[in-house]
Amino acid sequence: MSIPKGRISEVTLYSEALNEDITLLIYLPASFSPLYKYTVLIAQDGRDYFQLGRIARTADELLDDGLIENIIIVGVPYKNVEDRRKKYHPKGELNRAYIRFLAHELVPYIDREFPTYQIGMGRALIGDSLGATVSLMTALLYPHTFGKVLLQSPYVNLDVLTAAEEFQEAQLLSIYHVIGKGETDVKTGDGQKDFLTPNRKLAEIITDKQFPYFYEEFNGDHTWTHWQPDLKRALNQMF
């Protein structure tokens, strides 16, 4: 028997923080009804999560098996590599504006348009690499808005470690965090190659602060070959 498929639509939202139109990919489950409330998952690298990550199909399967709660997935695509870096990198010139967009423009839009829980634990952020970085930094800045964050091989620098170290409300934020044991020679725009060592340092900080936390090192490198199959467990565990 075939699994009921959710619906993916594309909408445009103007961002005052970024002064540009943002394209959104919105997944609604096959059983969507305005009579029910929905948890929201916001994905950076939005198009990648739908195409390479096949996140909609994964959600369809988990929902059909009754393994996750009702969920709406909102993907926020980037325009190009330069745009992604400006918005996602902690030192990117649009990073703070992008984080403001997520918390102050995108969340109110989603809450207006869909039947959501409108509480921190009813909203999650997900991303890979720099997309994971901006997801974590946003959740650390707005833990009452985003109560869950899913990190697939985040880029971790001193800004990220300091933000995690200084965060005082660990009980508000559940974290799912994976990194590949082979991520020791990753090509990045600023020359950082070893992702594994700083991720281990981040894991120590998160563990010490007693966040609700799942951490695992997988056998693999910095690619969708490993992030895509991990999504099923990530969604199952966090929702």
N, C-alpha and C positions, 0 to 999 in steps of 0.2 A: 504494500500500500504506500502511495507517495505521501511525503510529509507536506502539510500545508505550508505554503510560502508566504512570508510577510511581504509588505509592500515598501518599496524604496522610492522616495520622491526627492526632487531637487528643488530647493527654494533659495531665494536671495534675500539676505538681511543686510541693511546698511548699518555700518558701524561708525558711530561718531568718534569713538576712541581712536580708531585706525584711519578714519576718513576715507573709507572705501566700502564697496559692496563685497560681502562675503557669501560665497556659495555654500549651502549646507546640504548634506545628504541625510535624509531622515528615514529610518527604518521603523515601521510599525508592524507588530506581529500580525499573523493571519487572523487571530481571534480578537484584534483590537476593537474595543468598544469604549465610548465616552463614559459608560457606567462604571468602569473600573479605574483604579489608580495604577500608575506606572512608575517604576524606577527608571531613572535616566542615566545612560552611559554616553559621555561625550568623548569622541575619539579625535585626537590630533592625527595628522597624516590621514585624514578621513578617507580619501579615495583609495589609499593604499590598504587600509583596513577592510574596505568593502571588496576590492579587487584581489589584492595579493593575500590578504588575511581571510577572505571569505567569511567575514564576521556575521553577515546576515544568515547565511546557510547554517553556520554553527549555532546561532540563536534559534533558528527554526527547529533544528534537531533537539536542542536542549529543552525548548518549550514543549515540543511534541511529546517528549519523554517525561514531562513534569519535573525536570531537574532544576529549573531556575524560575524565579518569580517573573511576573509580567514586566517587560522591559521595552523601552524605546531607545534606539541608538541614533545619536546625532554625530555624523562625521563632518569635520571641518577640514577641507582640503587646503593644501598650500599651492601657490601659483607656480613656483619654481624653487630651485635649490637656494638661491639668494634670499627669496622671500621667506622661506622656511627658517633659514639661519637668523635673519633679522628678528623674527617673531619668537622663535623657540630657544635660542641660545641665551643664557643668563646675561651675557654682555651685549646682546643684539639691540640695535637702536629702537626696535619696535616691541621689545620684549614686555616692558611694563604696560604698554598700551594694549598689547594682545591679551595679557592677563586680565586687565580691566574689562576688555571686551567679553571674555569668558564669564566673568563673575557678575558684571553689571549690565550687560546687554543680552548675551546669549541666554543666560538662565532666566531672566524675566520673560524673554520671548517664548521660551519653551513652556514656562509655567502658564503663560497666557493662552497658548495654542493647544495645550494637551492636559489631560487630567493627571497631574503629577502629585507626589507627596509633599513637595515644597519644604523639605527638611534636608539637612546635611546628609544623613544616612540614606536618603533616597536619591542621591546624585553621586556619580562616579566619573572619574577621568581616566583615560587610557592613552598610552602612546608608546612608540618604540624609539630608541636612541634619543635624539634631541626632543622628539615628541613626548617621551617619557619624562624628560627633564622638566619641560615646561608644565607638564601635568602635576608633577610633584611640587614644584615651586608655587603653582597656583593653589594647590590644596593646603600647603603650609601657610600661605597668606590668608586663605579663606576657608578655614576648617569648619566653620558653621554652615558654609554653602556647599562644600564638597566633602562628604564623609568617607569616601573610598577612592583609592588611586591604584591603578594597575600599571606596573612599570616593566616593560620588556627591554632589557639591555640599555638602561639610561646612560647618557653621557653625564659623568659626575666630575665636577671641578670644585675648587675651594668655595665658590659661591653656594653650591648645593650642600656641601658638607657643613658650612657655617649656618645655613638656614635650618638644616635638620638639627644641628647642635643647639641652636637658640630656641627652637620650638618648645613651648611649654604645655601644650594641651594634647598630649599623646593619646588620651582616651577618646578623642573626637575623631581620630583618623585611622581607618583600617588600610593596610598596605599589602599589596601582592607584588613581589619583586623577583624577577629571574635575570640571570646573566650567564653567558656562555663561558665555559672554561677555556675555550679557544679564542676569546676576545682579548688577545694580548697584542695584536698588530692590526688595529683598525685604522683605516685612512679617514682623517677628519680635516676640516677646514683650518683648524688652528694647530695641527701637528700632534695632538694627543693620540697616542696609539694604544696604550695599555688601558683598556676599559675595566679589566677584571680587578686590579688592585684597588682603585678608588671605589668601585662598587662594594668590595669587601669592607672597606672602611665605612662606607655609608651603612652597610648592614650591621656593623658593630654599634654605630650610633643609634640606629633604630631599635635594635635589640636592647641596648642599655636603657633606653627611655621607655621601654615596655609598651610600645605601640602594639595593637592587635596586628600581627605580622606573619606573612608567609614568605620565606626566602628559599630559593633553590638555584644551584649552579648546574646548568645542563651541559651535556657533551656536545659542543658545537660552537659556531662562530656568529658573527654579527649580521645575520641574514634572515629573510622571511622563511627560509627552509625550516628554521627552528621556531620562529615566533608563531607561524600559522598553526602548527599542531598543538602548541601550548595554549592557544586561545580557549579551547574547549574546557580544559581544567581551570583556567583563569576565571572564565565566566561562571562555571559551575561552583567554584569555591567562593566567589565574591557575591553571587546573587542567589 
